[in-house]
Amino acid sequence: MIENRSDKKLRILETSERSGEVSKIAAERTEPDKVLSRPDPEVPAKATRRRFSARYKLRVLEQADGCEESGEVGALLRREGLYWSNLQTWRRQREHGTLQALTPRKRGRKAKPVNPLDRQLRQVQAENRKLKRKLEKFEAMLDLQKKVSQVLGISLSSSEEHGDES
């Protein structure tokens, strides 16, 4: 049997009344006009890494440097959702004077530097392979011609064909 929402609300109210107290939650649930918003229970599939811009880092560092009373830095870190180690790292980067160090770094493998001669080398190697295949074909044809001339008894000297005297 499907349970009606109003029946469920009444049971919650009765249970809390039996215990001697009427809770606010039970009273609010019995009012049909009020709708309680629930947080989304879904967890994201993959957490994303936070990245901070150089401007943001400098702004937070300026605010942290401006804190004079005890507890102000902690309140700043809680408000921004940061850790003390973030401040230490960003201060160290700022001291080195490198603004690029304050920008987020690209993760993963570093790209190999492209050699301008690599493309030309690949082309020359491909041409070399092509010419070697062609040479092998011509050598095979020459071998075949030599064997045919031996079988038929024909002389294939180049000096006789062209009329050259050596």
Phi, psi and omega in degrees: 000136180278131184273135180280146181296322182293325177296319180296317179296320180295319179297321178297317180295317180296319180298317181288329178290325179296327181283356175098003180217146176253114182279158178296322182298314180295321180292321180291325181289336180280342178277118184288341183285328183271130178246124179275130176267131180255146176292151180291120183281352182291136177261133179301145184298318182222129179289141179259140180283132180283140177234136183246136178282163180295322179298315180298316181299315180295321179296315180295320179296320178296318179295319181294322179291333180279350180286126182247325182274156180290139179095345181291321180294318178298319179295320178298314181296319178295318181297320183272350181072039183245171176247161179299325180296329175300314180298316181299315181296314182294324178294317179299317179295322180293323179295325178288348175077018181254112178288330179293332179292337179280343178280153181294145181270148177283132182269162176100189181293146177278143180289138179288141176293137183274122178275125182295340181274349181300315182296315180296320179298316179298320179295316180295320179295319178296318178296321179297315179298318180298315180293324178296317178298318180296317179297318179299320178297315180296320178296321178296320178295319178297317178300318180295318178297320179297316181294320179295318180294325178293319182293319182273349178079026179265135179273134182247035180285138184290332182288329179286325183289319186268350181082017180278143177251134180253000000 
